[in-house]
Amino acid sequence: MRIAVAGSIATDHLMSFEGRFAEQIIPEQIQQLSLSFLIDELDVRRGGVAANICFGMGAFGLEPVLVGAAGADFEDYRAWLDRHGVDTTSVYISELRHTARFICTTDRDQNQIASFYAGAMAEARNIELKPIADRVGGLDLVLIGADDPDAMVRHSQECRTRAIPFAADPSQQLARMDGEAVRDLIEGAAFLFSNEYEKALAEQKTGWSDAEVLAQVGTRITTLGAKGARIDRRGEPSVHVPAAQVGELVDPTGMGDAFRAGFLAAHAWGLGLERAAQVGNATAVHCLEVDGPQEYRLTAAGLLERLERSYGAEAADEVRPFL
């Protein structure tokens, strides 16, 4: 099964300030604010939802096709993804802008000052899927993740026009999109991914009820954090899939992307929806136990042990032939 993942490609630049922002701000001078902080630590992480999902799928040996826009500074990141089984050939390289990046400084009280530079991501709207599909011999599914909103809508429209099954996964971009764009994105999707808050926000923006959203999509998957995930299909009872057992909780960044990677891997293998969510949950906790969205390591033995411990021997036995 050939799966493309469209969405953001970015790096996170995370800095730690050992002082307190509040102690550096003079209220009477707030209109002329000019501050500089001496930073003790800098952590640069690879990120972006599409790249994170592709990294996880690459760990399962699926060779996902990364669809997104980056800058000329992408080459080191490209080499990392290539080495981890991701097809980066179709990444659009901007001639004018750098790869998107998130820059955040956190003080000792966990207050944050942050900026997001969209950069090349704004040019993702120039990407057409047909040449990508032609290059790889056709696409069986396109996941449309958070990206330039115009790119997201364009991809969903093209998928409908060309009869390519797609999954809608607007996540944090729901806040930027109006109701018409959200409706245009999710109409006809084979899968709709969201967390609980995003589920409610999508319904509010579209004006559609839960039942009306289900009438537009094949399957709705709602991640529930520590409670696992829920699967809804029109005319069928909801299926709740508990979270996988977790060891040390380190960093939740990228958990949702890891869930999608595991879910799509199991779907590509032809497994059922509940089993796919179990594999997604097991992949997500691997990510939770490390610092960074692309720092976890998947092994057949580790994943099977987690599945058996969380969902029983039958779950592990069904997944084993594909690892």
Backbone bond lengths (Angstrom), bond angles and torsions (degrees), N, CA, C in turn:
res aa  C-N    CA-C-N  psi(-1)  N-CA   C-N-CA  omega(-1)  CA-C   N-CA-C  phi
1 M - - - 1.466 - - 1.518 108.61 -
2 R 1.334 117.32 127.15 1.463 121.53 -177.16 1.523 109.11 -99.76
3 I 1.313 117.04 116.98 1.461 122.43 -176.48 1.527 109.83 -118.14
4 A 1.328 115.94 130.73 1.464 121.83 172.31 1.522 108.77 -105.92
5 V 1.315 116.23 144.39 1.460 121.49 178.55 1.522 107.87 -122.31
6 A 1.328 115.85 113.88 1.466 121.84 179.62 1.523 109.21 -101.57
7 G 1.317 116.08 137.00 1.458 119.12 179.68 1.510 111.42 162.48
8 S 1.308 114.87 -165.29 1.460 120.72 -173.17 1.523 112.52 -74.68
9 I 1.329 114.08 148.35 1.465 124.25 170.84 1.521 105.09 -125.42
10 A 1.312 117.93 122.81 1.466 119.51 -172.91 1.520 110.78 -154.54
11 T 1.325 115.24 166.73 1.458 120.95 169.73 1.524 108.21 -123.25
12 D 1.324 115.95 146.74 1.463 122.85 178.30 1.525 108.73 -106.47
13 H 1.307 116.47 126.54 1.465 122.13 177.81 1.532 106.60 -110.75
14 L 1.323 115.94 103.34 1.458 122.18 -172.08 1.523 110.06 -109.05
15 M 1.325 115.79 123.29 1.460 121.04 -176.01 1.521 111.05 -121.70
16 S 1.320 116.00 149.55 1.465 122.10 -179.30 1.522 109.76 -116.46
17 F 1.335 115.31 128.67 1.470 122.53 176.62 1.524 107.61 -111.57
18 E 1.320 117.16 120.68 1.465 120.58 -173.84 1.517 113.77 -74.42
19 G 1.321 117.46 -11.54 1.461 120.70 177.24 1.517 112.18 -91.72
20 R 1.328 115.50 -161.79 1.454 122.48 178.52 1.525 108.89 -121.10
21 F 1.325 116.16 130.76 1.462 119.54 178.15 1.529 110.80 -57.06
22 A 1.335 116.20 -41.35 1.467 120.63 -174.51 1.522 112.05 -59.64
23 E 1.324 116.68 -29.86 1.469 119.89 -178.63 1.530 111.98 -77.98
24 Q 1.326 117.16 -11.76 1.461 121.06 -177.85 1.529 112.30 -99.07
25 I 1.315 116.80 -8.00 1.463 120.49 -174.69 1.524 110.26 -103.13
26 I 1.318 115.29 126.54 1.464 122.08 176.25 1.525 107.43 -99.07
27 P 1.330 118.86 111.39 1.460 120.75 -174.62 1.526 113.74 -53.18
28 E 1.333 117.50 -37.87 1.463 120.88 -176.79 1.529 112.25 -69.04
29 Q 1.341 116.28 -17.56 1.465 120.65 -178.09 1.523 112.82 -110.53
30 I 1.335 116.24 17.87 1.454 119.66 -172.54 1.528 112.71 -62.94
31 Q 1.355 116.65 -26.04 1.463 119.42 -179.97 1.522 112.34 -74.64
32 Q 1.321 117.56 -16.84 1.473 122.40 178.10 1.524 110.57 -118.26
33 L 1.306 116.10 42.17 1.456 121.22 -174.31 1.528 111.59 -65.80
34 S 1.319 115.88 126.10 1.467 121.68 176.49 1.521 107.06 -149.21
35 L 1.326 116.94 104.32 1.457 121.33 -173.52 1.519 111.36 -128.60
36 S 1.319 114.98 149.35 1.457 121.36 173.22 1.521 107.72 -137.05
37 F 1.333 116.03 134.02 1.457 120.32 -177.09 1.526 110.22 -113.97
38 L 1.328 116.12 134.83 1.455 120.95 173.93 1.525 107.80 -79.15
39 I 1.323 116.12 118.85 1.458 122.06 -173.06 1.528 110.50 -96.54
40 D 1.325 115.42 134.12 1.455 120.70 -178.15 1.526 112.69 -91.19
41 E 1.342 117.21 -30.75 1.451 120.35 -177.23 1.527 110.17 -138.89
42 L 1.328 115.28 143.05 1.459 121.88 174.54 1.526 108.21 -130.68
43 D 1.318 115.84 125.53 1.460 121.68 178.41 1.528 107.74 -121.66
44 V 1.320 117.00 115.81 1.457 121.75 178.53 1.524 107.87 -102.15
45 R 1.318 116.19 119.70 1.457 121.63 -177.11 1.527 110.47 -117.89
46 R 1.294 115.55 143.50 1.459 120.79 171.75 1.523 108.24 -75.79
47 G 1.333 115.96 139.26 1.457 118.77 -178.10 1.512 112.03 -158.07
48 G 1.326 114.55 -154.83 1.452 121.81 -170.83 1.515 108.81 92.73
49 V 1.323 117.84 132.89 1.460 119.86 -170.48 1.530 112.59 -61.93
50 A 1.330 117.15 -41.96 1.472 118.77 -177.84 1.520 110.75 -65.99
51 A 1.324 116.48 -44.02 1.458 119.69 179.27 1.519 111.52 -64.48
52 N 1.338 117.27 -39.80 1.464 120.45 178.59 1.531 111.77 -62.97
53 I 1.327 116.48 -44.97 1.470 120.07 -179.93 1.521 110.17 -64.90
54 C 1.336 116.51 -43.40 1.461 119.81 179.64 1.526 111.47 -63.16
55 F 1.324 117.34 -38.73 1.463 120.57 177.52 1.528 110.02 -57.11
56 G 1.332 116.78 -47.47 1.459 120.33 -179.78 1.515 112.20 -64.77
57 M 1.318 117.32 -42.50 1.461 120.29 178.85 1.522 111.12 -65.67
58 G 1.334 116.55 -36.02 1.452 120.20 176.63 1.514 111.75 -61.51
59 A 1.337 116.42 -34.49 1.461 120.41 178.50 1.527 111.42 -64.81
60 F 1.341 117.19 -24.03 1.467 121.80 176.62 1.526 111.92 -89.59
61 G 1.335 117.36 0.50 1.454 120.92 177.75 1.511 115.12 81.49
62 L 1.348 117.82 22.55 1.465 120.42 -173.54 1.528 113.95 -89.78
63 E 1.309 119.92 -11.78 1.459 123.89 -177.56 1.534 111.99 51.25
64 P 1.321 118.61 58.29 1.463 121.00 -179.86 1.528 111.06 -66.65
65 V 1.325 115.60 153.38 1.458 121.65 179.18 1.524 108.21 -97.92
66 L 1.319 117.06 117.37 1.459 122.06 179.67 1.525 109.33 -83.17
67 V 1.331 115.96 126.15 1.463 122.34 179.83 1.521 108.03 -121.94
68 G 1.309 116.64 113.03 1.450 120.70 -179.36 1.514 109.68 -178.78
69 A 1.331 115.87 179.49 1.459 121.45 -178.14 1.519 110.17 -116.45
70 A 1.318 115.67 138.18 1.463 122.28 179.30 1.529 108.68 -140.99
71 G 1.328 115.94 174.34 1.452 120.71 179.29 1.521 111.61 -100.46
72 A 1.326 114.96 -178.44 1.464 120.08 179.56 1.522 111.67 -64.65
73 D 1.337 116.61 -16.32 1.465 121.64 178.90 1.532 111.99 -81.86
74 F 1.322 117.62 10.59 1.467 122.20 -175.01 1.529 112.82 -81.79
75 E 1.327 119.50 -10.29 1.463 120.31 -167.15 1.531 113.76 -60.57
76 D 1.325 118.49 -42.98 1.470 119.87 178.01 1.529 111.02 -62.71
77 Y 1.329 115.22 -42.94 1.464 120.55 178.50 1.534 109.50 -64.22
78 R 1.319 117.22 -41.59 1.460 121.02 177.91 1.523 110.86 -57.85
79 A 1.333 116.58 -45.33 1.459 120.49 -178.72 1.528 110.80 -60.74
80 W 1.334 116.54 -39.89 1.473 121.07 177.53 1.529 110.58 -61.37
81 L 1.324 117.37 -48.29 1.459 120.95 -178.63 1.527 111.56 -67.02
82 D 1.327 116.96 -41.61 1.470 119.91 176.84 1.521 110.38 -56.72
83 R 1.324 114.98 -42.58 1.472 120.19 -178.02 1.528 111.52 -67.28
84 H 1.336 116.81 -21.49 1.464 120.66 -179.32 1.524 111.84 -105.80
85 G 1.344 116.49 26.96 1.450 120.33 168.25 1.508 116.47 84.00
86 V 1.334 118.45 18.25 1.464 121.95 -179.12 1.523 109.77 -101.39
87 D 1.323 116.92 136.03 1.461 122.84 174.72 1.530 107.74 -84.75
88 T 1.333 117.25 105.86 1.470 121.68 -177.57 1.529 112.41 -103.28
89 T 1.316 117.88 9.02 1.461 121.35 -174.41 1.520 112.99 -58.84
90 S 1.327 117.21 -33.28 1.465 120.39 -174.51 1.526 113.91 -93.85
91 V 1.328 118.51 9.60 1.464 119.82 175.86 1.529 108.92 -65.86
92 Y 1.311 115.73 129.70 1.464 122.65 179.75 1.526 108.63 -81.06
93 I 1.322 117.04 125.39 1.465 121.18 -178.49 1.523 109.70 -104.52
94 S 1.326 115.25 119.32 1.465 121.46 178.95 1.523 110.52 -72.76
95 E 1.297 115.90 141.71 1.466 120.97 175.63 1.520 111.95 -88.64
96 L 1.332 117.03 -8.14 1.464 120.70 -172.34 1.520 114.43 -119.75
97 R 1.337 116.98 -28.00 1.464 119.28 -169.72 1.529 111.59 -121.50
98 H 1.326 114.81 154.41 1.460 121.28 174.45 1.530 109.71 -80.18
99 T 1.322 115.60 164.50 1.458 121.70 173.32 1.528 109.62 -60.69
100 A 1.316 116.41 143.18 1.467 120.86 -178.87 1.524 110.50 -56.11
101 R 1.321 114.88 146.92 1.462 118.10 177.01 1.521 111.92 -149.53
102 F 1.312 113.89 146.85 1.457 123.37 177.18 1.522 106.72 -107.77
103 I 1.337 116.86 126.70 1.460 121.82 -177.22 1.519 107.87 -121.66
104 C 1.314 116.46 120.18 1.465 120.52 -172.31 1.525 110.94 -138.68
105 T 1.335 115.95 133.78 1.462 122.14 173.81 1.521 108.45 -115.17
106 T 1.335 116.55 130.34 1.456 122.58 -178.32 1.519 109.35 -117.49
107 D 1.342 116.84 131.68 1.469 118.98 179.42 1.528 110.19 -91.97
108 R 1.315 116.75 -177.59 1.470 119.87 -173.89 1.518 112.98 -69.11
109 D 1.357 117.82 -16.31 1.458 121.55 176.80 1.529 112.06 -95.51
110 Q 1.330 116.23 10.71 1.464 123.08 -179.88 1.533 113.46 69.20
111 N 1.341 116.77 16.77 1.457 120.26 169.12 1.523 108.17 -75.54
112 Q 1.330 116.43 148.58 1.459 119.93 -175.40 1.522 112.07 -131.49
113 I 1.335 114.48 143.87 1.458 122.76 169.01 1.525 105.66 -121.57
114 A 1.329 116.23 121.15 1.457 118.93 -171.04 1.522 111.38 -139.82
115 S 1.324 114.87 157.10 1.465 122.75 174.33 1.526 107.94 -139.33
116 F 1.338 115.16 147.61 1.461 119.91 173.96 1.517 108.81 -121.46
117 Y 1.318 115.45 124.08 1.460 122.26 177.32 1.517 107.55 -101.89
118 A 1.325 116.72 112.91 1.464 119.98 -177.87 1.520 111.60 -70.90
119 G 1.317 117.22 -36.80 1.451 121.38 175.39 1.516 113.41 51.28
120 A 1.331 115.57 -129.00 1.456 121.62 -175.17 1.520 112.65 -62.23
121 M 1.318 118.16 -22.15 1.460 120.58 -178.95 1.524 111.27 -55.68
122 A 1.335 117.35 -30.79 1.461 121.01 179.99 1.530 112.13 -63.72
123 E 1.336 117.58 -17.55 1.456 120.81 -178.66 1.539 112.51 -95.11
124 A 1.327 116.67 2.72 1.471 119.49 178.76 1.522 111.45 -62.74
125 R 1.327 117.21 -21.51 1.467 120.80 179.08 1.534 111.79 -65.40
126 N 1.334 117.25 -13.06 1.462 121.31 178.89 1.530 113.00 -85.36
127 I 1.318 117.17 -5.63 1.466 120.85 -174.65 1.523 110.60 -83.93
128 E 1.316 116.37 131.17 1.464 122.62 173.88 1.523 108.08 -109.33
129 L 1.318 116.16 140.45 1.461 120.84 -175.79 1.527 113.65 -80.76
130 K 1.322 117.92 -29.47 1.460 119.36 -174.24 1.526 113.35 -56.96
131 P 1.345 119.84 -47.42 1.464 118.11 178.86 1.534 112.79 -60.59
132 I 1.319 116.26 -31.76 1.459 120.25 178.09 1.523 109.80 -68.94
133 A 1.328 115.73 -46.29 1.465 119.92 178.17 1.523 110.72 -60.75
134 D 1.330 117.28 -41.74 1.466 120.62 179.17 1.527 110.88 -63.13
135 R 1.320 116.60 -38.83 1.473 120.27 -177.55 1.512 111.96 -64.49
136 V 1.328 117.07 -39.03 1.476 120.02 -174.53 1.526 112.41 -98.02
137 G 1.319 117.22 3.51 1.460 119.30 178.82 1.509 114.29 83.73
138 G 1.327 116.89 25.86 1.458 121.60 177.74 1.514 112.65 106.45
139 L 1.333 115.81 152.98 1.457 122.48 179.34 1.526 109.11 -119.99
140 D 1.328 115.66 133.08 1.462 121.16 178.71 1.521 112.14 -91.12
141 L 1.338 116.34 -22.50 1.466 120.95 179.86 1.521 108.67 -161.77
142 V 1.327 115.45 140.19 1.466 121.51 172.69 1.516 107.80 -121.06
143 L 1.326 117.75 120.36 1.462 120.68 171.42 1.514 107.79 -88.89
144 I 1.330 117.01 125.03 1.464 122.19 -179.33 1.516 107.64 -105.32
145 G 1.336 115.16 100.88 1.450 121.52 -177.49 1.511 112.33 -98.65
146 A 1.343 115.79 -177.41 1.462 122.17 -177.75 1.517 110.67 -58.26
147 D 1.334 115.35 129.36 1.459 121.69 -172.75 1.524 106.56 -162.62
148 D 1.312 117.03 -168.45 1.454 120.11 167.85 1.533 107.59 -55.61
149 P 1.348 118.89 125.10 1.470 119.64 -174.83 1.524 114.01 -56.49
150 D 1.341 117.71 -37.36 1.463 119.33 178.10 1.527 110.99 -64.48
151 A 1.321 116.94 -35.24 1.467 120.76 177.57 1.518 110.36 -66.01
152 M 1.326 116.85 -41.49 1.464 120.60 -178.96 1.530 111.18 -61.09
153 V 1.330 115.62 -46.00 1.461 119.59 179.97 1.526 110.17 -66.66
154 R 1.337 116.90 -41.32 1.470 119.53 179.28 1.527 110.88 -60.16
155 H 1.325 116.96 -43.33 1.463 119.68 -179.08 1.526 111.25 -63.20
156 S 1.337 117.42 -42.73 1.465 118.99 -178.91 1.528 110.77 -66.52
157 Q 1.327 116.84 -38.89 1.465 119.80 177.90 1.529 110.77 -63.58
158 E 1.333 116.49 -42.39 1.457 119.58 -179.65 1.526 111.26 -66.61
159 C 1.332 116.20 -38.78 1.466 118.83 178.05 1.524 110.90 -61.24
160 R 1.333 116.93 -42.70 1.463 119.22 178.71 1.532 110.77 -64.71
161 T 1.340 116.10 -42.95 1.462 120.19 -178.58 1.522 111.60 -63.14
162 R 1.323 116.51 -39.68 1.465 120.98 -175.17 1.534 112.44 -97.00
163 A 1.332 116.41 6.42 1.472 121.66 177.68 1.523 111.74 58.59
164 I 1.337 116.26 41.32 1.466 121.83 174.61 1.526 107.81 -98.63
165 P 1.321 119.81 120.81 1.466 120.17 177.06 1.533 110.56 -58.37
166 F 1.339 116.13 141.65 1.465 118.74 -179.16 1.516 111.11 -141.67
167 A 1.327 113.87 156.85 1.456 122.26 175.09 1.520 108.02 -114.30
168 A 1.316 117.25 130.08 1.460 122.43 177.91 1.527 109.07 -94.83
169 D 1.340 115.39 130.01 1.466 120.52 -176.09 1.530 109.04 -144.93
170 P 1.354 117.42 68.16 1.469 120.01 -170.98 1.516 114.97 -70.29
171 S 1.305 119.17 -25.89 1.479 126.45 179.35 1.529 112.04 37.75
172 Q 1.334 118.71 -123.52 1.462 120.36 -170.20 1.513 114.30 -66.31
173 Q 1.325 118.48 -16.12 1.460 119.62 179.90 1.527 112.51 -77.94
174 L 1.321 118.24 -7.34 1.463 120.08 175.71 1.525 111.36 -57.00
175 A 1.321 116.89 -34.58 1.461 120.19 -178.40 1.525 111.93 -64.72
176 R 1.337 117.48 -28.68 1.462 121.41 -177.82 1.520 113.06 -89.73
177 M 1.314 117.97 -20.79 1.470 122.00 -172.57 1.525 111.04 -91.94
178 D 1.330 115.72 142.27 1.457 118.69 175.57 1.531 109.47 -85.31
179 G 1.327 115.67 174.44 1.447 120.32 -174.49 1.515 113.68 -60.26
180 E 1.327 116.42 -39.70 1.465 119.56 -179.73 1.519 111.18 -62.44
181 A 1.345 116.38 -42.47 1.469 119.96 -179.76 1.521 111.14 -66.52
182 V 1.335 117.29 -39.30 1.469 120.02 179.45 1.522 110.25 -65.68
183 R 1.326 116.76 -42.39 1.473 119.76 177.72 1.520 110.73 -62.00
184 D 1.343 115.75 -42.23 1.466 120.03 -179.47 1.523 111.26 -65.75
185 L 1.329 116.37 -32.95 1.463 120.16 -179.87 1.518 112.31 -69.19
186 I 1.337 117.34 -45.78 1.466 119.05 -168.56 1.528 113.89 -92.97
187 E 1.326 118.35 -15.93 1.465 119.79 -177.40 1.529 110.92 -59.56
188 G 1.302 116.06 123.50 1.462 121.17 176.99 1.514 115.09 83.37
189 A 1.339 118.00 6.42 1.466 120.38 -179.28 1.521 111.02 -68.45
190 A 1.326 115.90 141.21 1.462 120.05 174.94 1.523 110.34 -71.52
191 F 1.333 116.14 -34.81 1.461 122.52 177.53 1.520 108.73 -135.08
192 L 1.322 116.25 146.15 1.457 122.57 171.34 1.525 107.14 -126.65
193 F 1.339 115.99 117.24 1.455 121.96 179.37 1.531 109.87 -102.71
194 S 1.331 116.37 140.55 1.469 121.40 173.65 1.521 108.52 -166.68
195 N 1.336 115.59 166.89 1.461 118.81 166.67 1.531 107.99 -96.73
196 E 1.321 117.20 -177.30 1.466 119.43 -174.43 1.525 112.33 -62.81
197 Y 1.333 116.67 -43.25 1.462 119.35 -179.74 1.520 110.85 -64.97
198 E 1.328 116.46 -44.16 1.461 120.71 -179.69 1.525 111.30 -64.53
199 K 1.315 116.83 -34.56 1.468 120.95 176.37 1.525 109.86 -58.76
200 A 1.339 116.41 -48.92 1.461 120.54 -179.48 1.534 111.04 -65.80
201 L 1.334 116.40 -39.79 1.462 119.90 -179.50 1.523 111.09 -65.99
202 A 1.313 117.56 -40.50 1.468 120.98 178.25 1.525 110.47 -61.75
203 E 1.324 117.15 -41.80 1.456 120.13 178.82 1.521 111.10 -65.80
204 Q 1.326 116.15 -39.63 1.467 119.95 178.86 1.526 111.02 -64.43
205 K 1.325 116.99 -44.33 1.467 120.45 -175.82 1.521 112.45 -72.14
206 T 1.323 116.88 -38.61 1.460 119.58 -178.55 1.520 112.02 -78.95
207 G 1.347 116.95 -24.17 1.447 120.44 -172.91 1.514 112.64 78.70
208 W 1.342 115.95 8.20 1.464 121.00 179.60 1.528 109.96 -94.67
209 S 1.315 115.97 144.08 1.466 120.90 172.79 1.520 108.92 -76.45
210 D 1.323 115.55 174.07 1.462 120.13 176.33 1.526 110.54 -57.67
211 A 1.319 116.62 -44.01 1.462 120.53 -179.97 1.522 111.42 -65.67
212 E 1.321 116.58 -37.33 1.466 120.28 -179.91 1.524 111.29 -69.42
213 V 1.339 117.06 -35.71 1.467 119.58 174.88 1.524 109.63 -63.77
214 L 1.329 116.70 -45.02 1.465 120.51 179.37 1.527 111.98 -61.60
215 A 1.321 116.22 -28.19 1.465 119.29 177.95 1.525 111.36 -70.70
216 Q 1.338 116.63 -17.83 1.463 121.37 -177.76 1.523 112.85 -94.29
217 V 1.341 117.61 -19.62 1.459 120.76 -172.79 1.527 110.30 -127.06
218 G 1.319 115.56 162.88 1.453 119.24 178.49 1.518 112.36 -77.11
219 T 1.314 116.67 -51.65 1.464 122.27 -176.01 1.513 108.95 -140.86
220 R 1.332 116.25 136.52 1.455 121.58 177.84 1.522 109.28 -112.57
221 I 1.328 116.31 122.31 1.465 121.44 179.41 1.521 107.72 -112.69
222 T 1.318 116.05 120.89 1.464 121.80 -179.88 1.515 108.82 -115.36
223 T 1.333 116.32 118.01 1.459 119.41 177.39 1.524 109.04 -81.17
224 L 1.327 115.98 142.75 1.468 122.17 -171.20 1.519 112.44 -121.18
225 G 1.323 117.77 20.50 1.456 120.30 -179.50 1.512 111.23 64.80
226 A 1.330 115.49 -127.69 1.460 120.56 -177.42 1.524 113.00 -67.03
227 K 1.343 116.85 -11.41 1.471 120.25 -179.91 1.530 112.27 -92.42
228 G 1.340 117.86 -2.30 1.457 119.95 177.06 1.512 113.49 99.91
229 A 1.328 116.74 -126.23 1.464 121.36 -176.73 1.525 109.54 -152.47
230 R 1.324 114.81 158.16 1.463 120.73 177.55 1.525 108.63 -126.01
231 I 1.325 115.63 139.24 1.463 122.17 179.01 1.527 108.15 -115.69
232 D 1.338 115.66 126.87 1.460 121.02 178.97 1.520 109.70 -124.57
233 R 1.339 114.89 136.63 1.463 122.29 174.31 1.524 108.37 -134.95
234 R 1.317 116.20 145.11 1.454 121.12 -176.69 1.518 111.19 -58.11
235 G 1.342 114.98 127.98 1.453 120.31 176.73 1.505 115.10 78.50
236 E 1.341 117.54 5.97 1.463 120.75 -179.25 1.529 109.74 -125.32
237 P 1.328 118.39 152.85 1.464 120.01 178.45 1.525 111.43 -67.58
238 S 1.326 116.52 149.13 1.457 121.08 176.84 1.524 110.20 -63.77
239 V 1.322 115.33 147.72 1.458 121.68 175.95 1.517 108.02 -116.91
240 H 1.331 116.67 120.25 1.462 120.97 177.06 1.520 109.19 -97.68
241 V 1.326 115.95 128.11 1.461 121.69 179.06 1.530 107.78 -113.96
242 P 1.332 118.40 109.79 1.471 120.52 -177.98 1.529 111.69 -60.66
243 A 1.315 115.43 156.46 1.458 120.70 177.88 1.524 110.58 -65.31
244 A 1.316 116.14 153.51 1.463 121.11 174.66 1.517 109.76 -74.57
245 Q 1.320 115.72 155.57 1.462 120.10 178.43 1.522 110.30 -66.62
246 V 1.321 115.78 141.36 1.457 121.08 -175.34 1.524 109.65 -125.41
247 G 1.333 115.65 148.89 1.456 120.74 175.97 1.521 109.94 -90.08
248 E 1.326 116.98 -110.05 1.460 121.40 -179.13 1.525 110.15 -85.02
249 L 1.335 116.43 129.36 1.451 121.81 176.66 1.525 108.64 -84.43
250 V 1.339 116.25 117.52 1.460 120.14 -176.51 1.522 112.02 -112.50
251 D 1.333 117.73 -56.60 1.461 120.40 -174.60 1.532 108.83 -156.00
252 P 1.351 118.46 121.51 1.463 120.22 -177.94 1.521 114.27 -80.06
253 T 1.328 118.09 -5.17 1.465 120.04 -177.13 1.531 110.96 -59.16
254 G 1.313 116.50 125.74 1.459 121.17 177.45 1.515 114.89 89.00
255 M 1.340 117.77 0.08 1.476 119.78 -179.50 1.521 112.18 -59.20
256 G 1.334 115.88 -44.27 1.455 119.66 -179.40 1.515 111.71 -62.56
257 D 1.321 116.92 -38.24 1.461 120.77 178.37 1.534 110.55 -66.87
258 A 1.330 116.77 -39.94 1.462 120.60 178.11 1.528 110.55 -65.05
259 F 1.338 116.43 -38.52 1.469 119.43 176.18 1.523 110.36 -58.21
260 R 1.317 116.67 -46.48 1.461 120.46 -178.96 1.529 111.06 -63.03
261 A 1.323 116.61 -38.53 1.465 119.88 178.28 1.519 110.82 -60.86
262 G 1.327 117.24 -46.77 1.456 120.66 179.34 1.515 112.41 -66.76
263 F 1.323 116.67 -42.11 1.465 120.59 179.31 1.528 110.42 -60.93
264 L 1.333 116.54 -47.17 1.467 119.56 -177.91 1.524 111.86 -67.93
265 A 1.324 117.08 -32.95 1.464 119.47 176.32 1.525 110.25 -61.85
266 A 1.321 116.02 -48.11 1.470 119.54 -179.43 1.523 110.98 -65.65
267 H 1.311 117.40 -36.88 1.463 121.03 176.48 1.528 110.27 -62.82
268 A 1.327 116.29 -42.31 1.466 120.37 178.55 1.528 111.27 -62.86
269 W 1.317 117.55 -30.85 1.465 121.51 178.22 1.529 111.90 -76.47
270 G 1.330 117.02 -10.54 1.456 120.42 -179.03 1.513 114.37 89.98
271 L 1.332 118.01 14.10 1.463 120.85 179.09 1.524 110.47 -78.92
272 G 1.320 116.19 161.40 1.460 121.32 -178.88 1.514 112.69 -71.96
273 L 1.327 115.37 170.23 1.464 120.85 -174.24 1.532 112.43 -64.53
274 E 1.324 117.49 -43.05 1.465 119.63 -179.33 1.522 110.72 -64.12
275 R 1.325 117.25 -42.42 1.460 120.12 178.35 1.529 110.25 -65.59
276 A 1.328 116.68 -38.36 1.464 120.20 178.69 1.526 110.49 -61.92
277 A 1.330 116.90 -40.78 1.463 119.74 178.20 1.525 111.19 -66.69
278 Q 1.329 117.07 -34.79 1.467 120.02 176.86 1.533 110.68 -64.12
279 V 1.333 116.61 -44.23 1.469 119.89 177.17 1.525 109.28 -63.91
280 G 1.340 117.16 -38.96 1.458 120.11 176.75 1.519 112.39 -61.06
281 N 1.336 116.53 -45.38 1.468 120.33 178.94 1.528 111.49 -62.77
282 A 1.336 116.33 -40.94 1.466 119.87 -179.46 1.527 111.15 -66.17
283 T 1.325 117.10 -36.79 1.463 120.44 176.92 1.520 110.26 -68.43
284 A 1.331 116.67 -40.18 1.465 121.14 -178.01 1.524 111.74 -60.90
285 V 1.344 118.33 -40.08 1.462 118.58 -178.27 1.529 111.30 -73.35
286 H 1.343 118.03 -24.63 1.464 119.06 171.05 1.529 109.81 -59.41
287 C 1.334 115.45 -42.21 1.469 120.59 179.12 1.518 111.08 -67.76
288 L 1.330 117.12 -39.34 1.465 122.06 -178.48 1.530 111.87 -61.48
289 E 1.311 117.24 -27.47 1.458 121.43 -173.09 1.531 113.41 -88.51
290 V 1.341 117.67 4.33 1.463 120.89 178.12 1.519 109.33 -130.55
291 D 1.321 114.99 170.97 1.461 121.26 -177.79 1.522 109.33 -100.33
292 G 1.341 116.63 96.79 1.457 120.48 179.73 1.513 112.20 124.16
293 P 1.345 117.93 145.78 1.468 121.40 -174.10 1.515 115.38 -75.18
294 Q 1.334 118.20 -12.57 1.466 119.92 178.87 1.527 111.65 -128.05
295 E 1.318 115.97 32.22 1.456 120.33 -178.49 1.520 113.20 -108.76
296 Y 1.333 117.30 -5.87 1.468 119.07 -179.53 1.525 110.32 -79.52
297 R 1.314 114.81 157.88 1.465 121.23 -179.66 1.523 109.19 -124.39
298 L 1.318 115.72 122.95 1.455 121.12 178.82 1.522 110.28 -98.05
299 T 1.312 117.13 129.01 1.463 121.90 171.16 1.521 107.80 -124.44
300 A 1.315 116.67 154.05 1.461 120.47 178.53 1.524 110.36 -58.29
301 A 1.327 116.24 -46.04 1.468 119.80 -177.44 1.524 110.83 -63.57
302 G 1.336 116.67 -43.48 1.460 120.28 -178.08 1.516 112.30 -66.08
303 L 1.326 117.08 -42.62 1.455 119.99 -179.47 1.523 111.07 -67.81
304 L 1.329 117.40 -43.65 1.462 120.39 -179.31 1.529 111.28 -64.41
305 E 1.314 116.11 -39.53 1.470 119.56 178.41 1.524 109.96 -63.16
306 R 1.340 116.94 -39.94 1.460 121.03 179.89 1.531 110.50 -67.34
307 L 1.322 116.77 -41.86 1.457 120.17 179.16 1.520 111.41 -63.97
308 E 1.325 116.70 -43.64 1.462 119.27 -179.18 1.522 111.05 -66.28
309 R 1.334 115.82 -41.20 1.469 119.40 -179.64 1.529 111.10 -66.95
310 S 1.331 117.49 -32.33 1.461 121.12 -175.27 1.520 113.25 -91.96
311 Y 1.345 116.90 -36.15 1.467 119.75 -170.22 1.528 114.07 -129.26
312 G 1.319 117.39 -1.46 1.448 119.81 176.63 1.517 114.03 102.96
313 A 1.325 115.01 166.16 1.465 121.53 -175.82 1.526 112.18 -64.44
314 E 1.330 117.70 -32.63 1.464 120.49 -178.73 1.526 111.11 -62.01
315 A 1.329 116.92 -40.30 1.461 120.79 179.18 1.523 110.30 -62.86
316 A 1.326 116.62 -46.90 1.463 120.26 -179.95 1.525 111.15 -63.52
317 D 1.324 116.62 -40.89 1.468 120.28 -178.24 1.525 111.48 -64.78
318 E 1.338 116.99 -34.77 1.463 119.50 -178.81 1.520 111.82 -72.95
319 V 1.321 116.92 -30.29 1.458 121.38 -177.66 1.539 110.89 -85.29
320 R 1.308 117.15 -30.52 1.475 122.49 -172.19 1.536 114.20 -48.92
321 P 1.335 121.00 -44.36 1.466 119.73 -176.66 1.526 114.61 -62.06
322 F 1.339 117.62 -17.44 1.460 120.16 -175.32 1.523 112.42 -96.05
323 L 1.324 117.72 -4.36 1.466 120.53 -176.02 1.534 111.12 -101.73
